[in-house]
Amino acid sequence: MTKEPAWLAAARAKLGTREAPGVANSPTIMGWAKRLGTKVLGIAYNADSVPWCGVFVAACLHEVGIKPVSIAVRAKAWADWGSPVAPNDLAPGAVLVFERPGGGHVGFYDGENATAYRVLGGNQGDAVTRAWIEKKRCIARRWPLGVPLTGQPVKVASTGVSLSSNEA
């Protein structure tokens, strides 16, 4: 069995982290943004009401010494980061980038069925969760440069799963 990438283990450890309701901000999410800083995020990130899927991915990678994309807060910026991965070569921890109404979404590959990817990501229902996102919405599959691709696609039995339609 292949050991999962360290950044995916870091992501799993964050499952359940939630945005603060209303005008409040999650100290955990804001802490990720503060550690990353404006140089990595591309903006002065000051509220968890601003989409934070890219902040989550950057925080997990940064935590284990992998340089995130410039302007990490922009989900679609991840489409050119690292090395491309073919759909048949995906492995847990691959970075997946999706189209969505009004922008993009980014998260980690955590499995798949015939029509959707199971994505471990931030800002999915205002929390770090696993969500099913249609494969046809995926615009990029990436892996960190200089890190050997280890693992293989994970087929997940999935009956009656509901698909995420907007990860904002």
C-alpha positions in Angstrom: 0.0 0.0 0.0 1.3 3.4 -0.9 1.7 5.9 1.9 -0.4 9.0 1.4 1.3 12.3 0.7 2.1 14.5 3.7 0.0 17.3 2.4 -3.0 15.1 2.2 -2.5 13.9 5.8 -2.3 17.6 6.7 -5.6 18.2 4.9 -7.4 15.3 6.6 -6.3 16.6 10.0 -8.3 19.8 9.1 -11.6 18.0 8.3 -14.4 19.7 10.1 -12.9 23.1 10.3 -15.7 25.6 9.8 -16.1 29.3 8.9 -17.4 31.4 11.7 -21.1 32.5 11.2 -22.0 36.0 10.3 -19.4 38.8 10.5 -17.1 36.8 12.8 -14.0 35.0 11.4 -12.6 31.5 12.2 -9.3 32.0 14.0 -8.1 28.8 12.4 -8.8 29.8 8.8 -7.5 33.3 9.5 -4.4 31.7 11.1 -3.7 29.8 7.8 -4.0 33.1 5.9 -1.7 34.9 8.3 1.0 32.2 8.1 0.8 32.3 4.3 0.8 36.1 4.0 0.0 38.4 1.2 3.0 37.3 -0.8 1.6 33.8 -1.2 -2.1 34.6 -1.2 -1.8 37.6 -3.5 -4.2 39.7 -1.4 -4.5 40.9 2.2 -6.9 38.2 3.3 -9.1 39.5 6.1 -12.4 37.6 6.2 -13.4 33.9 5.9 -16.4 35.1 4.0 -14.0 35.5 1.1 -13.7 32.2 -0.7 -10.9 30.2 1.0 -10.5 26.9 -0.9 -7.2 28.1 -2.3 -6.1 29.2 1.2 -6.8 25.7 2.5 -4.8 24.0 -0.3 -1.9 26.4 0.1 -1.9 26.0 3.9 -1.7 22.1 3.6 1.1 22.3 1.0 3.0 25.0 2.8 2.8 23.1 6.1 4.9 20.3 4.6 7.4 22.5 2.8 5.8 22.6 -0.7 5.6 26.0 -2.4 2.0 27.0 -3.3 1.1 28.8 -6.5 1.4 32.6 -6.6 -2.0 34.2 -5.8 -3.1 31.1 -4.0 -6.4 32.5 -3.0 -7.5 32.4 -6.7 -8.7 28.8 -7.3 -8.1 28.9 -11.0 -4.4 30.0 -10.5 -3.8 26.4 -9.4 -4.6 25.2 -13.0 -1.0 26.0 -14.0 0.8 25.1 -10.8 3.0 22.0 -10.5 2.9 19.3 -13.2 -0.2 18.0 -15.1 -1.6 14.6 -14.2 -3.7 12.6 -16.7 -7.1 11.5 -15.4 -6.1 7.8 -15.5 -2.9 8.5 -13.5 -4.5 10.4 -10.5 -3.4 9.6 -7.0 -4.7 10.7 -3.6 -3.4 14.3 -3.0 -3.5 15.5 -6.6 -4.7 19.1 -6.8 -8.0 19.3 -8.8 -9.3 22.6 -10.2 -12.9 23.1 -11.1 -15.2 25.6 -12.9 -18.1 26.9 -10.9 -20.6 29.7 -11.4 -18.7 32.9 -10.6 -15.3 31.4 -10.5 -13.4 28.3 -9.7 -12.7 25.8 -6.9 -9.6 23.8 -5.8 -9.2 20.8 -3.6 -7.4 17.5 -3.3 -8.3 14.3 -5.1 -9.6 11.7 -2.6 -11.3 9.2 -4.8 -13.8 8.9 -7.7 -16.7 7.1 -9.2 -17.7 6.9 -12.9 -18.9 10.5 -13.1 -17.5 12.5 -10.1 -14.4 13.1 -8.0 -14.4 12.9 -4.2 -12.7 16.1 -3.2 -11.2 16.9 0.2 -11.3 20.7 0.2 -12.0 23.9 2.1 -15.0 26.1 1.7 -17.2 23.2 0.7 -20.4 24.0 2.6 -18.4 26.6 4.5 -16.1 23.9 6.0 -13.3 21.5 5.3 -15.2 18.4 4.0 -15.3 15.7 1.4 -17.6 16.6 -1.5 -18.5 14.9 -4.8 -17.9 17.2 -7.8 -18.7 16.2 -11.4 -15.6 15.2 -13.4 -16.9 17.3 -16.4 -16.3 20.5 -14.3 -12.6 19.6 -13.7 -10.3 21.9 -15.7 -7.0 20.8 -14.3 -5.3 17.9 -12.4 -1.9 18.8 -10.9 0.9 17.4 -8.8 3.8 19.2 -7.0 6.9 19.7 -9.2 9.8 17.5 -8.2 7.7 15.2 -6.1 7.3 11.7 -7.5 3.7 10.8 -8.3 2.8 7.9 -6.0 -0.4 6.0 -5.8 -3.2 5.3 -8.2 -6.8 6.2 -8.8 -9.1 5.3 -6.0 -12.5 3.9 -7.0 -15.1 4.5 -4.4 -18.4 2.6 -4.3 -21.0 5.4 -4.3 -24.7 4.9 -4.5 -26.9 7.8 -3.9 -24.2 10.4 -3.5 -25.2 14.0 -4.0 -23.1 16.2 -6.2 -21.8 19.6 -5.1 -23.1 22.3 -7.4 -21.5 25.5 -5.9 -18.5 25.5 -3.6 -18.5 29.3 -2.9 
